[in-house]
Amino acid sequence: MERVSFFKKNDIIILIVLLSIAAAGLFVFHLAHLGNGKKVRVTVDGELFGEYDLGINDTEDDSTEFDAVVGGQGAGRSDAVKKDQNNEKKNVQRIEIPGKIGKCILIIYDGKADMESADCPNQICVHHSSISHKGETIICLPNRVVIEIID
């Protein structure tokens, strides 16, 4: 009985070449998105809500109001809180974002952005891990809020 082969020698060579090209493409994509971003862009329903710095300079005050580049649906409020040495997070910016069905609270600390709370039923955005690298996003679909790390 003769052995039947699904792949011929040329098929295997083509498969190896295609897999190599795919691996090289993923490597280049990964290199392009390496590094931490410097800002967080917030959009609500496709319109710019604000851009916030990921890094916070230490201030002497316990609470400081930050300015933001704001457009679209109103001004965002951002507070930075300097906590004492016993707390994990020294400075935290809390941004209240009005969405379609309620509000979202974005926190920025230690060069990371995280959705602290949201008025949406499934809470997927709240359970998402913190983001800090260029191109990473947190999306709250019911509120139509997109949080994105940019340069």
One Martini backbone bead per residue (centre of mass of N, CA, C, O) as a GRO file, in nm:
protein
  151
    1MET     BB    1   0.097   0.037   0.022
    2GLU     BB    2   0.054   0.366  -0.036
    3ARG     BB    3   0.161   0.671   0.072
    4VAL     BB    4  -0.020   0.952   0.176
    5SER     BB    5   0.028   1.299   0.101
    6PHE     BB    6  -0.067   1.626   0.171
    7PHE     BB    7   0.230   1.720   0.144
    8LYS     BB    8   0.461   1.882  -0.028
    9LYS     BB    9   0.760   2.024  -0.053
   10ASN     BB   10   0.653   2.305  -0.160
   11ASP     BB   11   0.437   2.346   0.058
   12ILE     BB   12   0.633   2.365   0.298
   13ILE     BB   13   0.797   2.606   0.197
   14ILE     BB   14   0.560   2.807   0.182
   15LEU     BB   15   0.476   2.784   0.481
   16ILE     BB   16   0.746   2.886   0.601
   17VAL     BB   17   0.749   3.161   0.462
   18LEU     BB   18   0.476   3.266   0.573
   19LEU     BB   19   0.550   3.239   0.875
   20SER     BB   20   0.795   3.429   0.862
   21ILE     BB   21   0.643   3.682   0.771
   22ALA     BB   22   0.448   3.694   1.012
   23ALA     BB   23   0.664   3.715   1.235
   24ALA     BB   24   0.795   3.975   1.127
   25GLY     BB   25   0.540   4.152   1.147
   26LEU     BB   26   0.501   4.124   1.456
   27PHE     BB   27   0.776   4.240   1.534
   28VAL     BB   28   0.738   4.520   1.406
   29PHE     BB   29   0.481   4.595   1.559
   30HIS     BB   30   0.607   4.574   1.841
   31LEU     BB   31   0.828   4.794   1.799
   32ALA     BB   32   0.628   5.031   1.734
   33HIS     BB   33   0.479   4.980   2.043
   34LEU     BB   34   0.700   5.060   2.210
   35GLY     BB   35   0.651   5.199   2.496
   36ASN     BB   36   0.564   5.470   2.663
   37GLY     BB   37   0.340   5.691   2.711
   38LYS     BB   38   0.238   6.045   2.777
   39LYS     BB   39  -0.074   6.019   2.703
   40VAL     BB   40  -0.429   6.075   2.744
   41ARG     BB   41  -0.708   5.991   2.546
   42VAL     BB   42  -1.042   6.129   2.542
   43THR     BB   43  -1.345   5.987   2.415
   44VAL     BB   44  -1.685   6.092   2.319
   45ASP     BB   45  -1.852   5.990   2.062
   46GLY     BB   46  -1.578   6.079   1.884
   47GLU     BB   47  -1.506   6.311   2.083
   48LEU     BB   48  -1.306   6.524   2.228
   49PHE     BB   49  -1.242   6.561   2.578
   50GLY     BB   50  -0.923   6.481   2.647
   51GLU     BB   51  -0.583   6.552   2.764
   52TYR     BB   52  -0.341   6.361   2.960
   53ASP     BB   53  -0.097   6.322   3.171
   54LEU     BB   54   0.086   6.059   3.311
   55GLY     BB   55   0.262   6.258   3.449
   56ILE     BB   56   0.343   6.376   3.786
   57ASN     BB   57   0.413   6.638   3.970
   58ASP     BB   58   0.519   6.736   4.258
   59THR     BB   59   0.337   6.882   4.523
   60GLU     BB   60   0.245   7.068   4.808
   61ASP     BB   61  -0.029   7.006   4.766
   62ASP     BB   62  -0.313   6.798   4.814
   63SER     BB   63  -0.467   6.974   4.583
   64THR     BB   64  -0.500   6.978   4.216
   65GLU     BB   65  -0.572   7.152   3.935
   66PHE     BB   66  -0.607   7.050   3.599
   67ASP     BB   67  -0.533   7.096   3.282
   68ALA     BB   68  -0.704   7.055   2.961
   69VAL     BB   69  -0.767   6.927   2.657
   70VAL     BB   70  -1.076   7.054   2.538
   71GLY     BB   71  -1.356   6.887   2.384
   72GLY     BB   72  -1.680   6.876   2.303
   73GLN     BB   73  -1.849   6.753   2.606
   74GLY     BB   74  -1.684   6.927   2.790
   75ALA     BB   75  -1.543   6.947   3.095
   76GLY     BB   76  -1.281   6.818   3.271
   77ARG     BB   77  -1.206   6.670   3.581
   78SER     BB   78  -0.890   6.710   3.769
   79ASP     BB   79  -0.733   6.535   4.036
   80ALA     BB   80  -0.457   6.569   4.261
   81VAL     BB   81  -0.323   6.335   4.501
   82LYS     BB   82  -0.133   6.365   4.791
   83LYS     BB   83   0.010   6.116   4.969
   84ASP     BB   84   0.130   5.943   5.199
   85GLN     BB   85   0.372   5.697   5.280
   86ASN     BB   86   0.149   5.460   5.333
   87ASN     BB   87   0.072   5.482   5.046
   88GLU     BB   88   0.102   5.367   4.725
   89LYS     BB   89  -0.019   5.629   4.599
   90LYS     BB   90   0.083   5.950   4.554
   91ASN     BB   91  -0.052   6.019   4.267
   92VAL     BB   92  -0.387   6.124   4.161
   93GLN     BB   93  -0.599   6.118   3.883
   94ARG     BB   94  -0.937   6.233   3.852
   95ILE     BB   95  -1.176   6.158   3.591
   96GLU     BB   96  -1.478   6.290   3.483
   97ILE     BB   97  -1.697   6.109   3.252
   98PRO     BB   98  -1.944   6.176   3.034
   99GLY     BB   99  -2.181   5.966   2.914
  100LYS     BB  100  -2.458   5.822   2.774
  101ILE     BB  101  -2.552   5.657   3.069
  102GLY     BB  102  -2.305   5.800   3.225
  103LYS     BB  103  -2.029   5.766   3.431
  104CYS     BB  104  -1.671   5.800   3.438
  105ILE     BB  105  -1.368   5.687   3.611
  106LEU     BB  106  -1.048   5.814   3.577
  107ILE     BB  107  -0.719   5.696   3.648
  108ILE     BB  108  -0.395   5.851   3.722
  109TYR     BB  109  -0.092   5.652   3.780
  110ASP     BB  110   0.231   5.578   3.749
  111GLY     BB  111   0.188   5.590   3.422
  112LYS     BB  112  -0.124   5.513   3.446
  113ALA     BB  113  -0.440   5.381   3.329
  114ASP     BB  114  -0.775   5.366   3.489
  115MET     BB  115  -1.086   5.224   3.547
  116GLU     BB  116  -1.271   5.269   3.831
  117SER     BB  117  -1.559   5.364   3.706
  118ALA     BB  118  -1.901   5.269   3.586
  119ASP     BB  119  -2.229   5.323   3.424
  120CYS     BB  120  -2.239   4.997   3.361
  121PRO     BB  121  -2.341   4.668   3.345
  122ASN     BB  122  -2.056   4.490   3.282
  123GLN     BB  123  -1.757   4.618   3.360
  124ILE     BB  124  -1.514   4.578   3.158
  125CYS     BB  125  -1.351   4.844   3.191
  126VAL     BB  126  -1.289   4.802   3.499
  127HIS     BB  127  -1.144   4.507   3.455
  128HIS     BB  128  -0.931   4.630   3.315
  129SER     BB  129  -0.625   4.687   3.271
  130SER     BB  130  -0.377   4.877   3.284
  131ILE     BB  131  -0.242   5.157   3.098
  132SER     BB  132   0.091   5.267   2.910
  133HIS     BB  133   0.099   5.200   2.610
  134LYS     BB  134   0.111   5.254   2.301
  135GLY     BB  135  -0.227   5.190   2.181
  136GLU     BB  136  -0.377   5.152   2.424
  137THR     BB  137  -0.709   5.043   2.548
  138ILE     BB  138  -1.021   5.171   2.682
  139ILE     BB  139  -1.366   5.048   2.662
  140CYS     BB  140  -1.698   5.200   2.676
  141LEU     BB  141  -1.972   5.123   2.508
  142PRO     BB  142  -2.228   5.238   2.651
  143ASN     BB  143  -2.068   5.534   2.683
  144ARG     BB  144  -1.862   5.598   2.451
  145VAL     BB  145  -1.565   5.536   2.573
  146VAL     BB  146  -1.219   5.637   2.503
  147ILE     BB  147  -0.904   5.507   2.604
  148GLU     BB  148  -0.577   5.646   2.508
  149ILE     BB  149  -0.248   5.592   2.425
  150ILE     BB  150  -0.003   5.845   2.365
  151ASP     BB  151   0.267   6.058   2.282
   0.00000   0.00000   0.00000
